[in-house]
Amino acid sequence: MRTYHPRSWSEQARRKANGLFGYVIDMTYRNKELSFYDNMGEYHENVTPEQYVAHVLSHSYRAEIIRYRAAKRFGRMWRRYQKHLAK
């Protein structure tokens, strides 16, 4: 039996950040609110994209380094997007 080797941590982080960024942008273009349930079962509605991504990444099953790299990448993408909107 072969030993399973996952993709590189950087590639996993890129995929996670790109997916989150696409979801957040899609929801903002549709004028839908971002919401989530926290670990106590409380419903949080109409949260900022930063709060939503922080919640998703903090409750992800991925390794800490993947979540950290995904957060960094999402932050860079989000700042670039905000700067683009300001023009």
N, C-alpha and C positions, 0 to 999 in steps of 0.2 A: 504494500500500500504506500502511495506517495504521501509525503508530508505536505500539508496545505500551507502555502505562503500567500498572504494577502497582498494586494497591491501596495505600492509605496504609500507611506503616510501622507506625503505631499499630494499625491494624486487623489487619495481619499478625501483630504481636506479641500482640495479644489472642487471636487464634485459636490461635496456637502455645501460649501459656500455658494457655488454657482446655482445650485438648486434652491437654496434659501433666498438668494437675491432675486432669482426669477419669480419665485412665489410672491415675495413682498412687492415687487414692481407690478406684477399682474394684479394683485389685490388693490393696489393704489390706483391703477388705471381704471379698474372696474368700480371704483369708489365704494369698495366693501371694507368693512373694518376688520382689523386683525384682532383675534381674541384667542384665549387659551384657558384651560383649567389648571390651577396649580396643584401641588401635591397634597393639599388639604381639601381639595374638591371645590374650592372657590372659583367662580367664573370671573375672569377679567376680560372686559370688552373694551373695544376702541383704544387699544394700547399703541404706542409708537412702534415703528419697525425695529428700533434698537431694543426695546423691551421684549418684543416678540422673539427676536433672534437670540437674545441672551437667555430667555427661558428655554427655547428649543435646544440650544447648545448645552445648557447646564443639565438638561435632563436626557441627553443623548447617551446611548450605550457605547459610543465610540471611545477610543483611548483618549486620555487627556491631551496628548500632543496633537492629535487630529482635531479635537475641538478647539484648542488654542490656535492652531494654524488656520482653521476655518473662520474663526472670529476675526483674526487679523485680516484675512483676505476679504471677508465681508465688509469690514470697516473701511478698508481702502476703496472697495468698489462703491460703497454707499457715499463716502465723501466725494469721490469723483462724480457720481451721479448728481449729488446735491449741487456741486460746483457747476455742472453742466446746466442744471435747471435755473441757476441764478443768472446765467447769461441772457 
